[in-house]
Amino acid sequence: MLNKPGRMDEQEEQLEIVNEHGEVTGLAPRSVIHGNPSLIHRVVHVLVFNGKGELLLQKRSMNKDVAPGRWDTSVGGHVGAGEELSLSAKREMGEELGISGLEVEYLYSYKHTNPYETELVTTYRCTHEGMIRFNTDEIDEVRHWRIDEINESLGKGLFSDNFEDEFRTYLSLQTPRQSGP
């Protein structure tokens, strides 16, 4: 719909509201869900490792409304209305990092709550050695981190609270032989 000559009126992203079991209970604009932690919405994360077991992290753009300038999960994004979770994860990998054609492995799901929002997070992982063409509108920088380097940096304000929650969940579910890809 045109609102001025030559400009399209951008439709606000609609997110599914879910219960703690992931069952859809409604639909609302992102602006209503963000800022109201009583409304749970679904997101996907992908932990992208290299062959050395280092985890790729993204430094969020300073224009982001959540955790600007903080290091965060390799890939993270909202699940589209009616979208299957693994397809959402693959779509987000393409949009954020320019990675396509990779399979993702399901790891776990958990609920993350902070004063701003409540997310039902589904996490996947993959190994990628190729080119990263990150979205410069959303991401300022990407780099691989060693697991011990992340551990040493927790609680120092470098990471988003969501990533710190994600990383602790990941570590708690790994055996010593599974600490990489």
C-alpha positions in Angstrom: 0.0 0.0 0.0 1.4 3.4 -0.9 1.3 6.2 1.6 3.4 8.7 -0.3 4.5 8.7 -3.9 7.3 6.2 -4.4 7.2 4.8 -0.8 5.7 1.6 0.4 4.0 1.4 3.8 6.0 -1.3 5.7 3.8 -3.9 7.4 4.9 -4.6 11.0 6.1 -8.1 11.7 3.3 -10.3 13.2 4.5 -12.9 15.7 2.7 -15.9 17.1 1.9 -15.8 20.8 2.5 -19.3 22.3 2.1 -21.0 25.6 5.0 -22.8 27.4 4.4 -25.9 25.3 4.8 -23.9 22.0 1.1 -24.1 21.2 -0.1 -21.0 19.3 -2.6 -19.0 21.3 -2.7 -15.8 19.2 -1.0 -13.4 16.9 0.3 -9.9 17.7 2.6 -7.2 16.2 6.2 -7.4 17.3 5.8 -4.0 19.0 3.1 -5.4 21.3 5.1 -8.6 22.1 8.4 -6.9 22.7 8.1 -5.0 26.0 5.5 -7.4 27.4 7.2 -10.4 29.0 3.8 -12.0 29.7 3.5 -12.8 26.0 5.7 -15.7 24.9 6.9 -15.9 21.3 9.0 -18.4 19.5 12.6 -17.8 18.3 15.2 -20.1 16.7 18.9 -20.0 17.4 21.7 -21.7 15.5 25.1 -22.3 17.0 27.5 -22.3 14.1 30.8 -24.0 14.8 34.0 -24.3 12.7 36.0 -27.5 12.4 38.1 -26.5 15.4 35.1 -26.4 17.6 35.1 -22.6 17.9 31.7 -20.9 18.1 30.8 -18.1 15.7 29.3 -15.1 17.5 27.8 -12.0 16.0 28.1 -8.5 17.5 24.7 -6.9 17.3 24.3 -3.6 15.5 24.0 -0.5 17.7 20.6 0.1 16.1 19.0 -3.1 17.5 16.3 -2.6 20.1 17.5 -5.6 22.1 21.2 -5.9 23.4 22.8 -3.4 20.9 26.5 -3.7 20.6 26.7 -7.0 22.5 28.0 -10.3 21.3 25.2 -12.8 20.7 24.4 -16.3 19.4 25.6 -17.1 15.8 22.1 -16.9 14.5 18.8 -15.9 16.2 15.5 -14.8 14.9 11.7 -14.9 15.2 9.8 -17.8 13.9 7.4 -16.7 11.1 3.7 -17.2 11.6 3.0 -20.8 10.5 6.7 -21.5 9.8 8.3 -24.8 10.7 11.1 -24.4 13.2 14.0 -25.9 11.2 13.0 -24.0 8.1 13.0 -20.8 10.2 16.5 -21.6 11.4 17.8 -22.1 7.9 16.0 -18.9 6.7 17.6 -16.9 9.5 21.1 -18.4 8.7 20.7 -17.1 5.1 19.4 -13.7 6.2 21.9 -13.0 8.9 25.1 -14.8 7.7 24.6 -15.6 4.0 24.8 -19.3 4.8 22.5 -21.6 2.8 22.3 -25.3 1.9 23.4 -26.6 5.3 21.4 -29.0 7.5 20.9 -28.1 11.1 20.8 -30.5 14.0 18.2 -29.9 16.7 19.7 -29.5 20.2 17.1 -28.4 22.7 14.4 -25.9 23.6 14.1 -23.6 26.7 12.3 -20.5 27.9 14.2 -17.3 28.2 12.7 -14.4 30.2 14.0 -10.9 30.9 12.2 -7.7 31.8 11.7 -7.0 28.1 10.4 -10.2 26.6 9.8 -14.0 27.0 11.0 -16.3 24.3 10.5 -20.0 23.7 13.9 -20.7 22.1 14.6 -23.7 19.9 18.3 -24.2 19.3 20.1 -26.0 16.5 23.7 -26.4 15.5 25.8 -26.9 12.4 29.4 -26.8 11.3 30.4 -24.3 8.6 33.8 -23.6 7.2 32.9 -21.4 4.2 32.4 -17.7 3.6 30.3 -15.6 6.0 28.5 -12.6 4.4 26.7 -11.1 7.4 23.9 -8.6 7.2 25.5 -5.3 8.0 22.1 -3.7 8.9 21.8 -6.1 11.9 25.4 -7.1 12.7 28.5 -5.0 13.2 31.0 -7.9 13.3 31.4 -11.7 13.5 34.2 -13.8 14.8 34.9 -17.3 16.1 35.4 -17.7 19.9 37.0 -20.6 21.7 34.7 -22.2 24.3 37.2 -21.3 27.2 37.4 -17.7 25.9 33.6 -17.4 26.1 33.6 -19.0 29.6 36.2 -16.4 30.8 34.1 -13.5 29.4 30.7 -14.4 30.9 29.2 -11.8 33.3 31.5 -9.0 32.0 28.9 -7.2 29.9 30.3 -8.4 26.5 27.4 -10.8 25.7 23.6 -10.4 25.5 21.8 -11.9 28.5 20.1 -14.2 26.0 23.4 -15.5 24.8 24.7 -16.1 28.3 21.5 -18.1 29.1 22.0 -20.0 25.8 25.6 -20.8 26.4 25.0 -22.0 29.9 22.2 -24.2 28.6 24.4 -25.6 25.9 27.2 -26.4 28.3 24.9 -28.1 30.8 23.7 -30.5 28.2 27.1 -31.4 26.7 29.3 -34.2 27.8 33.1 -33.5 27.8 33.3 -35.3 24.4 30.5 -33.1 22.9 31.9 -29.6 23.7 32.3 -28.7 20.0 30.4 -29.3 16.8 
